[in-house]
Amino acid sequence: MDTIRVCTGCGAHLTADAPQGLCPQCLMKAGLPSRTGGTWTGGFIPPEPESLAPHFPQLEILELLGHGGMGAVYRARQRGLDRIVALKILPPIEGMPNFAGRFTREARSLARLNHPSIVTVHDFGQAGPYYYFLMEFVDGANLRQLIRDRHLRPPEALGIVPQICEALQYAHDEGVVHRDIKPENILLDRKGRVKIADFGLAKLLGHVPPDSQITGTGQVMGTPHYMAPEQFEKPLEVDHRADIYALGVVFYEMLTGEVPMGRFAAPSEKVEIDVRLDEVVLRSLEREPGRRYQRVSDVKSQVESITGMIANLPPAMRRAFGFEFRSKTMLWGLPLVHIATGVDPVTGRRRVATGIIAIGDIAKGFVASGGMAFGIVAFGGLALGIIPIGGVSFGVAALGGVALGLVFGYGGCAIAPIAVGGLAIGYYATGGAAFGAYAWGGNARHPEAREFFRNMSINRLYPWVMMLCILPPLIAGIVQWFIIRRQYKNEKEQAPPVIHSSSNRR
């Protein structure tokens, strides 16, 4: 008789490969980790700052920053040094007599990590019923907030990844595996510098006596969706390559805004990036640890090699290779103003401006201006639109050096049902040389054409045509000047901050 496996949490039938005897719903509800040999106090409610004050007389606890099932973080001022710090407290512990020793070993391993991209542990210990870490305070946002608010685009993501890699490689070299890399644990300060937080699930590699393993048998540590398969299947055999898998998940999410689950598309199928980055992400996400990158520094090298020299230049120098501005104001699903010039160093492709008002080498919008312009009102070297104006223009009413219009054409060479130009070809045509059913010009004298254009009052129409040719580029130029001026003014204050690659910070 076949054995039917059921979930130990709710009794539901399980598949053969279900991790830890739990169905997906119970696994998520448990929040992972499952614990043995003791329990966290369930339903942890973070204490108010006032109730913590007696336990931390050296601190002025200012506010609660956030909390979860594994603890709470407060912003505090260290009175003696007059500096702002972060205080992390763990929930009260029940039934874990060996926890104090485990906590001390873990805290000491974290305190010895000294890297600019790792949150520094200033102090640790026990105060009243609370175990705590006193840490560096990072004034900024975490990756989850940036991804959720859509403030993170591929160029910023490719500036962040090398910094994460650098910090993780340092920790791995020190014998520490993070085990819980996820967007919430990756912070960015206001200068765009990465800070990896919460190494609370890490353990020393090769420095923990066999009889005092921090991870018990069957105990899983991490966060679903970011955990390597071996963290479910063989939690005691997890090594630094689990961090590489989690980094792959975060990398994919930063690029696409989605977590890779089941059968997922390569990043380049969802967002415009260099297709060579697909190999980096997908190799990091290999199910078998042996098929992944074996060192996180290899991920850093690959990303920096693909993004190239231009992407690693300081922002002021990168502007020499082009410029891009996208307004936060949206209308009908498009940015109100999008200005884009030059080549994107991330994709190697020419930037395209797409918005209500689009200005760039290639512009697509309701009002578009550029070398190639597509829009209702379009002006550029090549212009396509209802009212196109440019060197070569195609549209309903076209004006340009060569103007092809569905109704009206005006230009050096005009081809349209109603054509006015040096060379005019149309049903009604007038110009230096006119060809059509009714033509009036240097080579033709059709009376009906003469009467038609007289009724159009071409002499009165001419100033309006000239104004239409001059005003749109003038208005676009003024708008562009104001937008660029405002963008430069807000550059230092704008969130998220400019992301520098790790090589720029040395």
C-alpha positions in Angstrom: 0.0 0.0 0.0 1.3 3.4 -0.9 2.0 5.7 2.0 0.1 8.9 2.0 2.0 11.9 3.3 0.0 14.6 5.1 1.0 18.1 6.4 1.9 18.1 10.0 0.4 21.6 10.3 -3.1 21.2 8.7 -3.4 17.6 7.6 -3.5 18.3 3.9 -2.1 15.7 1.4 1.6 16.4 0.5 3.6 15.8 -2.6 6.6 13.5 -2.3 9.1 16.4 -2.4 7.3 18.7 0.2 9.9 20.3 2.5 9.9 19.7 6.2 6.5 17.9 6.2 4.6 21.1 5.6 2.3 22.2 2.8 3.2 25.5 1.1 0.5 27.4 3.0 1.7 26.2 6.4 5.3 26.7 5.4 4.5 30.4 4.6 2.4 30.7 7.8 5.3 29.4 9.8 7.4 32.2 8.3 10.4 29.9 8.5 12.5 29.0 10.4 10.9 26.0 12.1 12.5 25.6 15.4 13.6 22.7 17.6 14.8 22.5 21.1 13.0 25.6 22.2 10.5 28.2 20.9 10.2 31.9 20.2 7.4 33.5 22.1 4.5 33.5 19.6 2.7 36.7 18.6 5.6 38.9 19.6 4.4 42.5 20.2 7.3 45.0 20.2 7.4 46.9 23.4 6.9 50.7 23.4 10.2 52.7 23.6 9.2 54.0 27.0 8.9 50.5 28.4 12.4 49.6 27.0 14.1 52.7 28.6 14.7 51.1 32.0 16.6 48.2 30.4 18.8 50.6 28.3 19.8 53.6 30.4 22.7 54.3 28.1 20.3 54.9 25.2 17.6 57.4 24.4 15.2 55.2 22.4 13.5 57.5 19.9 11.2 55.4 17.8 10.2 51.9 16.5 11.5 51.4 12.9 10.0 48.0 12.2 9.3 44.6 13.6 8.6 41.0 12.6 8.4 37.6 14.1 12.1 37.5 14.8 12.5 40.9 16.6 12.1 44.6 16.5 14.4 47.5 15.5 14.4 50.9 17.1 16.2 54.2 16.3 18.1 55.3 19.4 20.7 57.9 20.5 23.7 56.6 22.3 24.1 59.2 25.1 27.8 58.9 25.8 28.9 59.2 22.1 26.0 61.3 21.0 25.4 59.2 17.9 22.3 57.7 16.3 22.3 53.9 16.4 19.9 51.0 15.6 18.8 48.8 18.5 17.6 45.3 17.5 15.9 43.2 20.2 14.9 39.6 20.0 11.6 38.3 21.4 11.7 36.6 24.8 13.1 33.1 24.6 11.4 30.1 26.3 12.8 26.6 26.7 16.2 27.2 25.1 18.7 26.8 27.9 21.7 26.9 25.5 20.5 30.0 23.7 22.8 32.4 25.6 25.9 30.6 24.5 24.7 30.4 20.9 23.8 34.0 20.8 27.2 35.0 22.2 29.0 33.0 19.6 26.9 34.4 16.7 27.2 38.0 18.0 31.0 37.8 18.3 31.2 36.5 14.7 29.1 39.4 13.5 31.0 42.0 15.5 34.2 41.0 13.9 32.8 41.7 10.4 34.3 45.1 9.4 33.3 46.1 5.9 31.8 49.3 4.5 28.9 47.4 2.9 28.0 45.5 6.1 26.0 47.0 8.9 28.4 47.3 11.9 27.6 45.7 15.2 28.7 48.1 18.0 27.6 46.0 21.0 25.4 43.0 22.0 24.2 41.4 25.1 21.1 40.8 27.3 19.1 43.5 29.0 16.3 42.3 31.2 14.4 39.7 29.2 15.7 40.9 25.8 18.8 39.8 23.9 19.9 42.8 21.7 22.3 44.0 19.1 23.4 47.7 19.0 24.2 48.4 15.4 25.1 51.1 12.9 22.0 53.2 11.9 21.5 53.4 8.1 19.5 56.4 7.1 18.0 55.3 3.8 15.7 52.7 2.3 15.8 49.0 1.7 15.6 47.3 -1.7 12.1 46.1 -1.0 10.9 49.7 -0.8 12.7 50.7 -3.9 11.4 47.7 -5.9 7.9 48.3 -4.6 7.9 52.0 -5.4 9.5 51.3 -8.9 12.5 53.5 -8.1 14.9 50.9 -9.3 15.8 50.5 -12.9 18.4 48.2 -14.5 21.2 50.7 -14.4 20.7 51.2 -10.7 20.4 47.4 -10.1 23.7 46.8 -11.9 25.4 49.4 -9.7 24.1 47.7 -6.5 24.9 44.0 -7.3 28.8 44.5 -7.3 28.5 46.1 -3.8 26.5 43.2 -2.5 29.0 40.7 -4.0 31.9 42.5 -2.4 30.3 42.4 1.1 29.3 38.8 0.8 32.7 37.7 -0.5 34.3 39.4 2.5 31.9 37.6 4.9 32.5 34.3 3.2 36.2 34.8 3.5 35.7 35.3 7.2 33.7 32.1 7.5 30.3 33.6 7.7 27.3 32.7 5.6 24.3 35.1 5.7 21.6 32.5 4.9 18.8 35.1 4.6 19.7 37.5 1.7 16.5 39.2 0.6 15.5 42.8 -0.4 14.5 43.7 3.2 18.1 43.0 4.4 19.8 45.1 1.8 19.8 48.8 2.7 20.9 51.8 0.7 21.9 55.0 2.5 21.3 58.5 1.0 24.6 58.4 -0.8 23.6 55.2 -2.6 26.0 52.9 -0.6 24.9 49.4 0.0 24.7 48.1 3.6 23.8 44.4 4.2 21.9 44.0 7.5 20.7 41.2 9.7 23.3 38.4 9.7 21.2 37.0 12.5 20.7 33.7 10.6 24.4 33.3 9.8 26.7 30.8 11.4 30.4 30.2 11.5 31.7 27.8 9.0 34.0 25.3 10.5 34.3 27.1 13.8 31.3 25.7 15.7 31.9 22.6 17.8 29.9 19.5 16.6 27.9 19.4 19.9 26.8 23.0 19.7 25.5 23.5 16.1 23.4 26.6 15.9 21.2 24.8 13.3 19.4 21.8 14.8 18.4 18.7 12.8 15.6 19.4 10.5 15.8 23.2 11.2 15.4 25.4 8.2 16.7 29.0 8.2 15.8 31.6 5.7 12.9 33.1 3.7 10.8 31.3 1.2 11.4 32.2 -2.5 15.0 33.4 -1.6 16.2 30.1 -0.2 18.4 27.7 -2.1 16.9 24.2 -2.5 19.5 22.7 -0.2 18.2 24.9 2.6 15.0 22.9 2.5 16.5 19.5 1.7 19.8 19.4 3.6 19.9 22.4 6.0 23.0 21.1 7.9 25.0 21.1 4.6 24.3 24.7 3.6 27.4 26.6 2.6 28.2 30.0 1.0 26.6 29.0 -2.3 23.2 29.4 -0.7 23.9 33.1 -0.5 24.8 33.0 -4.3 21.4 31.5 -5.0 19.6 34.1 -2.9 21.6 36.8 -4.6 20.4 35.4 -8.0 16.8 35.8 -6.8 17.3 39.3 -5.6 19.2 40.2 -8.9 16.3 38.8 -11.0 13.8 40.8 -8.8 15.7 44.0 -9.1 15.8 43.7 -12.9 12.2 42.6 -13.5 10.2 43.5 -10.4 9.2 39.8 -10.1 10.5 36.8 -8.1 11.6 33.8 -10.3 9.1 31.0 -9.5 8.3 27.8 -11.4 9.1 28.2 -15.1 10.2 31.8 -15.4 11.4 33.9 -18.4 15.0 35.1 -18.7 15.4 38.7 -17.5 16.1 40.1 -21.0 12.6 38.8 -22.1 11.0 41.1 -19.5 13.2 44.2 -19.5 15.6 45.8 -21.9 19.1 44.6 -20.7 22.2 43.1 -22.2 21.3 39.4 -22.9 24.6 38.3 -21.5 23.2 39.1 -18.0 20.7 36.3 -18.5 23.6 33.8 -18.1 24.8 35.5 -14.9 21.3 35.4 -13.3 20.4 31.9 -14.4 23.7 30.4 -13.4 23.3 31.9 -9.9 19.9 30.2 -9.7 21.0 26.7 -10.6 19.4 24.1 -8.4 22.6 22.1 -7.9 25.2 24.1 -5.8 28.0 22.7 -8.0 26.5 24.3 -11.1 26.3 27.7 -9.6 29.2 30.2 -9.4 31.5 28.9 -6.7 32.5 32.4 -5.4 30.3 35.4 -5.2 33.3 37.5 -6.5 32.8 35.7 -9.8 29.3 37.2 -10.1 30.8 40.7 -9.4 33.5 40.2 -12.1 30.9 39.0 -14.7 28.5 41.9 -14.0 31.2 44.6 -14.2 32.6 43.0 -17.3 29.2 43.1 -19.1 28.2 46.6 -18.0 31.5 47.9 -19.2 33.6 51.0 -18.7 30.9 53.6 -19.2 28.5 52.2 -16.6 31.2 52.4 -14.0 32.1 56.1 -14.6 31.0 58.7 -12.1 27.6 60.3 -12.9 29.1 63.6 -14.1 31.3 61.7 -16.7 28.5 59.4 -17.8 26.5 62.4 -18.9 29.1 62.9 -21.7 27.7 59.7 -23.2 24.1 60.7 -23.0 21.4 61.9 -20.7 18.0 60.6 -19.5 15.3 62.2 -17.5 11.8 60.8 -16.8 9.3 62.9 -14.9 7.5 61.3 -11.9 4.2 62.8 -13.1 2.3 60.3 -15.2 -0.5 60.8 -17.7 -2.4 58.0 -19.4 0.3 55.6 -18.3 3.1 57.6 -19.8 5.6 60.1 -18.1 4.6 63.6 -18.7 8.1 64.4 -19.9 10.8 62.0 -21.0 14.2 63.2 -22.3 16.7 60.6 -23.5 19.8 61.0 -25.6 22.9 58.9 -26.3 23.5 55.2 -25.8 22.5 53.2 -22.7 25.7 51.6 -21.4 23.7 48.8 -19.8 22.0 47.6 -23.0 24.4 49.1 -25.6 21.3 50.4 -27.4 20.3 54.0 -28.3 18.0 55.4 -25.7 14.4 56.1 -26.8 12.3 58.9 -25.3 8.7 57.9 -24.7 6.2 60.2 -23.0 3.5 62.8 -23.5 6.3 65.2 -24.3 9.2 63.2 -25.7 12.6 64.8 -26.5 15.6 62.8 -27.7 17.6 61.2 -30.5 14.5 58.9 -31.0 11.3 60.4 -29.6 7.8 58.9 -29.4 5.0 60.9 -27.8 2.0 63.1 -28.2 4.5 65.9 -28.8 7.8 64.5 -30.0 11.1 66.2 -30.9 14.3 64.5 -32.0 16.4 63.1 -34.8 13.6 60.6 -35.4 10.2 61.8 -34.0 6.9 59.9 -33.9 3.8 61.6 -32.5 0.7 63.7 -32.9 2.9 66.7 -33.3 6.4 65.5 -34.4 9.4 67.5 -35.4 12.8 66.2 -36.2 15.2 65.1 -38.9 12.7 62.3 -39.7 9.2 63.1 -38.4 6.0 61.0 -38.5 2.8 62.2 -37.1 -0.5 64.0 -37.6 1.4 67.3 -37.9 5.1 66.3 -38.7 7.7 69.0 -39.1 11.2 68.1 -40.1 13.8 67.4 -42.8 11.7 64.5 -44.0 8.1 64.5 -42.7 5.2 62.0 -43.2 1.7 62.8 -41.9 -1.7 64.2 -42.3 -0.4 67.8 -42.6 3.3 67.6 -43.3 5.8 70.4 -43.3 9.5 70.0 -44.1 12.3 69.8 -46.5 10.6 66.8 -48.0 6.9 66.7 -46.9 4.6 63.8 -47.6 1.1 64.5 -46.4 -2.2 62.6 -46.5 -4.1 66.0 -46.8 -1.6 68.8 -46.9 2.1 69.1 -47.7 4.3 72.2 -47.4 8.1 72.2 -48.0 11.0 72.3 -50.4 9.5 69.2 -52.0 5.8 68.7 -51.1 3.8 65.6 -52.1 0.1 65.6 -50.9 -3.4 66.1 -52.2 -2.9 69.8 -51.4 0.8 70.5 -52.1 2.7 73.8 -51.6 6.4 74.0 -52.1 9.4 74.6 -54.3 8.5 71.3 -56.0 4.8 70.6 -55.5 3.1 67.3 -56.5 -0.5 66.8 -55.7 -4.1 67.0 -56.8 -4.0 70.8 -56.1 -0.4 71.9 -56.4 1.3 75.3 -56.3 5.0 76.2 -56.2 8.1 76.9 -58.2 7.3 73.8 -60.2 3.9 72.3 -59.8 2.5 69.0 -61.1 -1.0 67.6 -60.6 -4.6 67.7 -61.8 -4.8 71.4 -60.9 -1.3 72.9 -60.9 -0.2 76.6 -60.6 3.4 77.4 -60.7 6.4 78.2 -62.8 5.6 75.5 -65.3 1.8 75.3 -65.1 -1.1 77.8 -65.2 -4.3 76.0 -64.5 -7.1 78.6 -63.8 -9.0 76.4 -61.3 -5.7 75.9 -59.3 -5.1 79.6 -59.2 -8.7 80.2 -57.9 -8.3 77.3 -55.4 -5.2 78.7 -53.8 -6.5 82.2 -54.0 -9.5 81.1 -51.9 -7.1 79.5 -49.4 -5.6 83.0 -49.0 -2.1 81.5 -49.3 -0.5 84.8 -48.4 -2.4 84.9 -45.1 -1.7 81.2 -44.5 2.1 81.6 -44.9 2.7 83.4 -41.6 0.8 80.6 -39.7 2.8 77.9 -41.5 6.0 79.6 -40.5 4.9 79.9 -36.9 4.0 76.2 -36.9 7.5 75.5 -38.1 9.2 77.7 -35.5 7.1 77.5 -32.3 7.1 73.7 -31.5 11.0 73.5 -31.5 11.2 76.7 -29.5 8.7 75.5 -26.9 10.4 72.1 -26.7 13.8 73.8 -26.2 12.4 75.9 -23.4 10.8 72.9 -21.7 14.0 70.9 -22.0 16.0 73.7 -20.5 13.7 73.9 -17.5 13.5 70.2 -17.0 17.3 69.7 -17.1 17.8 72.7 -14.8 15.3 71.2 -12.3 16.8 67.7 -12.6 20.3 69.0 -11.8 18.9 71.0 -8.8 17.1 68.0 -7.3 19.9 65.5 -8.1 21.3 65.5 -4.5 17.9 65.4 -2.9 16.2 62.9 -5.1 15.4 59.4 -3.9 16.7 56.9 -4.6 20.3 58.2 -4.6 22.8 57.8 -7.4 24.2 54.3 -7.2 27.9 54.0 -7.4 29.6 50.8 -8.4 32.0 49.3 -6.0 35.1 50.2 -8.1 34.2 53.9 -7.7 34.1 53.7 -4.0 37.7 52.5 -3.5 
